[in-house]
Amino acid sequence: MSTLEGLTYAEIQGFRPLLLDLHLPAHASTQSPVPVVVWMHGGAFWSGDRRYLPSNLAPNAVFDTLVAAGIAAATIDYRFSGEAKFPAQLHDVRAAIRFLRSNASTWGLDPARVGVWGESSGGTLGALAALAPADKATGATDDADLPIAAAATWCSPTDLVALRHFSAIAGLLGGDGDGADGNGNADKLMAAATLASPVTHVHAGAPPFLIMHGDADRRVPVDQAELLHKALAAAGARSEFVPVEGADHVFEGHPDAQQLVDQVVAFFVRELAPTAS
């Protein structure tokens, strides 16, 4: 295993450089390219750090478990809501994925086998990257805008219209907490919340999803997970919903959080396996 730390994937005028860390299996090479899963941290869209996992997990547990299974792991920065409003965060996630794909041959990655995995707000961004139409204004070409191959979410908001009054969601969307944008326009905030909701973008061609959520979550209601799962199933996409009994937000109170990591990694091993030629 090797780790490349602090790779700059985007430099946007007026903002801090955006970095990622890349954890690579020892056998990754151009002759034997490996899949990669992009991890997005949580933090209510206004805080968090790509380097640190939820406190109920061992340090690097997500990254080490992926690498042990033969999958590269990239953990990324993205702009917080205090720095820029949505959709800047989704643009950042997609920029990181394009960066990884454009450098795939350098690090022995397979650009066609990219998964996304996030906890809380990071899972919202991962789901959007997997579901929402690509931003053609980026000028990306060739394999840079290949579809995401698999997605996993942990305890993530999926219908921001229902949550738009919460301070974290209002801050992301430029709202005032009273159901309107900063200029008192309720319709504009509703439109922004709709655009930022993964459930809005569900379609039959969606990648397979694994949706996990504590059924005692006091921050993000478990019905947010159920909404996305039911929408995917209704559209004809593949989705598995795993309610985690008795667990609070990001599985606080669960006796074996590593077992949940293992379950997600097994999902990616299955879904990111090479396609038979």
C-alpha positions as CSV (number, residue, x, y, z in Angstrom):
1,M,0.0,0.0,0.0
2,S,1.1,3.5,-0.7
3,T,-0.5,6.9,0.1
4,L,-0.2,10.1,-1.9
5,E,-1.1,13.0,0.4
6,G,-2.2,16.5,-0.4
7,L,-2.6,16.3,-4.2
8,T,-4.1,19.5,-5.5
9,Y,-7.0,18.6,-7.8
10,A,-8.4,22.1,-8.3
11,E,-7.3,25.7,-7.9
12,I,-10.3,28.1,-8.1
13,Q,-9.6,31.8,-8.1
14,G,-10.6,33.3,-4.7
15,F,-10.7,30.0,-2.8
16,R,-8.2,27.7,-1.1
17,P,-6.6,25.0,-3.2
18,L,-8.7,21.8,-3.0
19,L,-6.7,18.7,-2.1
20,L,-7.2,14.9,-2.0
21,D,-5.3,12.0,-0.6
22,L,-5.0,8.8,-2.6
23,H,-4.5,5.4,-0.9
24,L,-3.3,2.8,-3.4
25,P,-3.1,-1.0,-3.3
26,A,0.5,-2.2,-3.9
27,H,-0.4,-4.0,-7.1
28,A,-2.1,-1.0,-8.8
29,S,-0.4,-0.5,-12.2
30,T,-1.2,0.3,-15.8
31,Q,-1.1,-3.4,-16.6
32,S,-3.4,-4.2,-13.6
33,P,-5.5,-1.1,-13.0
34,V,-7.7,-1.1,-9.9
35,P,-11.1,0.5,-9.2
36,V,-11.2,3.7,-7.0
37,V,-13.8,4.8,-4.5
38,V,-14.0,8.5,-3.7
39,W,-14.9,9.3,0.0
40,M,-16.6,12.5,1.0
41,H,-16.6,13.5,4.7
42,G,-19.6,14.8,6.5
43,G,-20.0,18.0,8.5
44,A,-23.4,19.5,7.7
45,F,-21.8,21.1,4.5
46,W,-20.0,23.7,6.7
47,S,-17.2,21.7,8.4
48,G,-15.2,18.5,8.3
49,D,-11.8,17.3,7.1
50,R,-11.0,14.8,4.4
51,R,-8.3,13.1,6.6
52,Y,-10.6,12.2,9.5
53,L,-13.4,9.6,9.8
54,P,-16.3,9.7,12.2
55,S,-15.0,9.1,15.8
56,N,-16.6,5.7,16.2
57,L,-14.4,4.3,13.4
58,A,-10.7,3.5,13.7
59,P,-8.4,6.1,12.0
60,N,-8.2,5.3,8.2
61,A,-10.6,2.3,8.6
62,V,-12.5,3.1,5.4
63,F,-9.4,3.7,3.4
64,D,-7.4,0.7,4.8
65,T,-10.4,-1.7,4.3
66,L,-10.9,-0.6,0.7
67,V,-7.1,-1.0,-0.1
68,A,-7.0,-4.4,1.5
69,A,-9.8,-5.4,-0.8
70,G,-7.8,-4.2,-3.9
71,I,-9.6,-0.9,-4.3
72,A,-7.9,2.5,-4.3
73,A,-9.4,5.1,-2.0
74,A,-9.4,8.9,-2.6
75,T,-10.6,11.2,0.2
76,I,-11.3,14.7,-1.0
77,D,-11.8,18.3,0.1
78,Y,-14.8,20.3,-1.1
79,R,-15.8,23.9,-0.5
80,F,-17.9,24.5,2.6
81,S,-21.2,26.4,2.6
82,G,-19.4,29.4,4.3
83,E,-17.1,29.6,1.3
84,A,-19.5,29.0,-1.6
85,K,-23.2,28.0,-2.1
86,F,-24.5,24.9,-3.9
87,P,-23.7,23.7,-6.6
88,A,-20.1,24.6,-5.9
89,Q,-19.7,21.5,-3.7
90,L,-21.0,19.2,-6.5
91,H,-18.6,20.9,-9.0
92,D,-15.8,20.1,-6.6
93,V,-16.6,16.4,-6.3
94,R,-16.8,16.1,-10.1
95,A,-13.5,18.0,-10.5
96,A,-11.9,15.5,-8.1
97,I,-13.3,12.6,-10.1
98,R,-12.1,14.1,-13.4
99,F,-8.6,14.6,-11.9
100,L,-8.4,11.0,-10.8
101,R,-9.6,9.8,-14.2
102,S,-7.3,12.1,-16.2
103,N,-4.3,10.7,-14.1
104,A,-5.5,7.1,-14.0
105,S,-2.6,5.7,-16.0
106,T,-0.1,7.4,-13.7
107,W,-1.5,5.6,-10.6
108,G,-2.9,2.4,-12.1
109,L,-6.6,3.3,-11.7
110,D,-9.4,2.1,-13.9
111,P,-11.3,5.2,-15.0
112,A,-14.4,3.2,-15.8
113,R,-14.6,1.7,-12.3
114,V,-15.2,4.7,-10.0
115,G,-17.5,4.5,-7.0
116,V,-18.6,7.2,-4.5
117,W,-19.1,6.8,-0.7
118,G,-20.0,9.5,1.8
119,E,-21.3,10.0,5.2
120,S,-24.0,12.5,6.1
121,S,-23.6,15.6,3.9
122,G,-20.8,13.8,2.0
123,G,-23.2,11.1,1.0
124,T,-25.6,13.7,-0.4
125,L,-22.8,15.0,-2.6
126,G,-21.8,11.5,-3.7
127,A,-25.4,10.6,-4.6
128,L,-25.7,13.8,-6.6
129,A,-22.4,13.0,-8.4
130,A,-23.9,9.6,-9.3
131,L,-27.4,10.8,-10.3
132,A,-27.4,14.4,-11.5
133,P,-26.8,15.3,-15.1
134,A,-23.1,16.1,-15.8
135,D,-22.1,19.7,-16.1
136,K,-21.2,20.0,-19.8
137,A,-19.9,23.6,-19.2
138,T,-16.7,22.1,-17.7
139,G,-15.3,21.2,-21.2
140,A,-14.4,17.7,-20.0
141,T,-13.9,15.2,-22.8
142,D,-13.3,11.5,-23.4
143,D,-13.6,9.4,-20.2
144,A,-13.7,12.4,-17.8
145,D,-17.5,12.2,-17.6
146,L,-18.0,8.5,-17.6
147,P,-20.9,7.5,-15.3
148,I,-20.3,6.5,-11.7
149,A,-20.2,2.8,-11.3
150,A,-21.6,2.4,-7.8
151,A,-22.6,4.6,-4.8
152,A,-23.0,4.2,-1.1
153,T,-24.5,6.6,1.4
154,W,-24.3,6.7,5.2
155,C,-27.1,8.7,7.0
156,S,-27.4,11.3,4.2
157,P,-30.0,13.9,3.4
158,T,-31.7,13.1,0.1
159,D,-34.7,15.4,0.0
160,L,-33.5,18.9,0.8
161,V,-36.9,20.4,0.1
162,A,-38.2,18.8,3.3
163,L,-35.1,19.9,5.2
164,R,-34.7,23.4,3.8
165,H,-35.5,25.2,7.1
166,F,-32.6,23.5,8.9
167,S,-29.7,25.9,9.3
168,A,-27.2,23.6,7.7
169,I,-29.3,23.1,4.6
170,A,-30.4,26.8,4.4
171,G,-26.7,27.8,4.6
172,L,-25.8,25.5,1.7
173,L,-28.6,26.9,-0.4
174,G,-28.2,30.5,0.5
175,G,-31.4,30.5,2.5
176,D,-32.4,32.6,5.6
177,G,-33.8,29.7,7.7
178,D,-37.4,31.0,7.2
179,G,-38.0,29.2,3.9
180,A,-36.7,31.9,1.6
181,D,-33.4,32.8,0.0
182,G,-31.3,35.7,1.2
183,N,-33.6,38.1,-0.6
184,G,-36.8,36.8,0.8
185,N,-37.6,34.7,-2.3
186,A,-39.2,31.4,-1.3
187,D,-39.6,30.2,-4.8
188,K,-35.8,30.5,-5.5
189,L,-35.0,28.6,-2.3
190,M,-37.4,25.9,-3.2
191,A,-35.8,25.6,-6.7
192,A,-32.3,25.4,-5.2
193,A,-33.4,22.8,-2.7
194,T,-35.0,20.7,-5.4
195,L,-31.8,20.9,-7.6
196,A,-29.7,19.9,-4.6
197,S,-31.8,16.8,-3.7
198,P,-30.6,13.4,-4.9
199,V,-34.2,12.2,-5.1
200,T,-34.9,14.8,-7.8
201,H,-32.4,13.2,-10.2
202,V,-33.2,9.5,-9.8
203,H,-33.5,7.7,-13.2
204,A,-33.6,4.2,-14.5
205,G,-29.9,4.3,-15.6
206,A,-28.7,5.1,-12.1
207,P,-25.8,3.0,-10.7
208,P,-26.4,0.5,-8.0
209,F,-26.8,2.1,-4.5
210,L,-26.2,0.8,-1.0
211,I,-28.1,3.1,1.4
212,M,-27.4,2.7,5.1
213,H,-28.9,4.7,7.9
214,G,-29.4,4.4,11.6
215,D,-33.1,3.9,12.5
216,A,-32.6,6.1,15.6
217,D,-30.8,9.0,13.8
218,R,-31.7,12.3,15.5
219,R,-30.0,14.5,13.0
220,V,-31.1,13.2,9.6
221,P,-34.4,11.3,9.8
222,V,-34.2,7.7,8.5
223,D,-37.0,8.4,6.1
224,Q,-34.5,10.4,4.0
225,A,-32.8,7.1,3.2
226,E,-36.1,5.4,2.5
227,L,-37.2,8.1,0.1
228,L,-34.1,7.6,-2.0
229,H,-34.3,3.8,-1.9
230,K,-38.0,3.8,-2.9
231,A,-37.4,6.3,-5.7
232,L,-34.5,4.3,-7.2
233,A,-36.6,1.1,-7.0
234,A,-39.6,2.7,-8.6
235,A,-37.3,3.9,-11.5
236,G,-36.1,0.4,-12.1
237,A,-32.6,1.0,-10.6
238,R,-30.8,-1.3,-8.2
239,S,-30.9,-0.2,-4.6
240,E,-30.3,-1.9,-1.2
241,F,-31.5,-0.1,1.9
242,V,-30.0,-1.2,5.2
243,P,-31.5,0.3,8.4
244,V,-29.1,0.0,11.3
245,E,-31.1,-0.9,14.4
246,G,-30.7,1.4,17.3
247,A,-28.0,3.6,15.7
248,D,-27.9,7.3,15.9
249,H,-26.3,9.6,13.3
250,V,-23.4,8.0,11.4
251,F,-24.0,4.9,13.5
252,E,-23.2,6.2,16.9
253,G,-24.2,3.6,19.4
254,H,-23.6,0.7,17.1
255,P,-21.4,-1.9,18.7
256,D,-19.3,-2.8,15.6
257,A,-18.9,0.1,13.2
258,Q,-16.1,-1.8,11.4
259,Q,-18.7,-4.4,10.4
260,L,-20.6,-1.7,8.6
261,V,-17.4,-0.6,6.8
262,D,-16.9,-4.2,5.7
263,Q,-20.4,-4.4,4.4
264,V,-19.9,-1.4,2.2
265,V,-16.5,-2.6,0.9
266,A,-18.0,-5.9,0.0
267,F,-20.6,-4.0,-2.0
268,F,-17.9,-2.2,-3.9
269,V,-15.9,-5.3,-4.5
270,R,-18.9,-6.8,-6.1
271,E,-20.1,-3.8,-8.1
272,L,-16.6,-2.6,-9.2
273,A,-15.4,-6.0,-10.4
274,P,-13.9,-6.0,-13.9
275,T,-16.4,-6.6,-16.7
276,A,-15.8,-9.8,-18.5
277,S,-14.5,-9.1,-22.0
